[in-house]
Amino acid sequence: MASSRALIMAVFVFAVAFYSSVVDAKFSKSMYFNWGAHHSFISSDGSGIQSKRTFLFGSIEMQIKLVPGNSAGTLSSTGAKHDEIDFEFLGNSTGEPYTVHTNIFTEGQGNREQQFQLWFDPTANYHNYTIHWNPTEVVQGIAYPNQQGMKVYSSLWNADNWATRGGLVKIDWTAAPFVANYRKFRARACKWNGPVSLSQCAIPTRANWWTSPAYKQLTMSQQGQLKWVQDNHMIYKH
C-alpha cells in the first residue's frame, strides 16, 4: 500500500473580519496560533495560525516549505456572509505531485474552483506564495470580494475523508509528525478600520499602490504565463 499523509494545509485563506494605514508586518509580531498551538507537530487535530490584523486590499506573502512526501490539503472558513480567497494544497499518494486548489468566496458564495498540479517540488525548499488583492472586479460577471476586510489564515490538519482522491487515500500515521515550515510573512496591505476603509483603501494614491493601473490587469507576459499553467497543469475547473 502506498504511503499517504493526506493532511490538509490551506495557505492564505482570507476570512471575514467582524468589523488605513499600510502594514508591513513580521511573522512573529503579526501571526498567532488561533487553534491547536500544542500541536505544532501535527496530531489528528492539527493546528492553525492567523493574522492579528484585518486587511482590505494589498499584497500578502509568505515563504512556505510544504510537508515532504504526500501531505497537505485544504481549509475552508465558515460563516453565512464571509469572504475568502483560497490557496490550498491537497495531499496525494507517494510520488505524485502536489495539487493546488483555488477558490474565491464573496458573501459566502464560492463555486469558482480550479485545481493545478505543481510543476516543481514545494517540499525541497521555501517558495514565496503571494496574493495581490485590489478593488478591481477581475472575475467576469460575478461578485468580487471588496466590501469587507479579511484576515490571513493558514493551517495543517487531518482531512483524509475527502482531500486525497476524494477520500480514498487515508493518512499513514506511522509517518507522523507532519511538519510544514513558514517564514517571512509580509503584509503590504491596507489595515481594515471598519466601513471607512472601503473608501480609504480604494482611493488611487501613491500610498495605495495596489490601485495603480499596473495592478488592474495582467501584462501580456503574465497572461502568457497564466495560459501556460492552465494549458499544461490545470486538472479541474468548476
Buried (B, 14 or more C-beta within 10 A) or exposed (E): EEBBBBBBBBBBBBBBBEEBEBBEBEBEEBBEBBBBEEBEEBBEEBBBBBBEBBBBBBBBBBBBBBBBBBBBBBBBBEEEEBBBBBBBBBBBBEEBBBBBBBBBBBBBEBEBBBBBBBEEEBBEEBBEBEBEBBBBEEEEEEBBBBBBBBBBBBBBBBBBEBBBBEEEBBBBEEBBEBBBEBEEBBBBBBBBBBEEBBEBBBEEEEEBBBBEEEBEEEEEEEEEEEEEBEEEBEEEEE
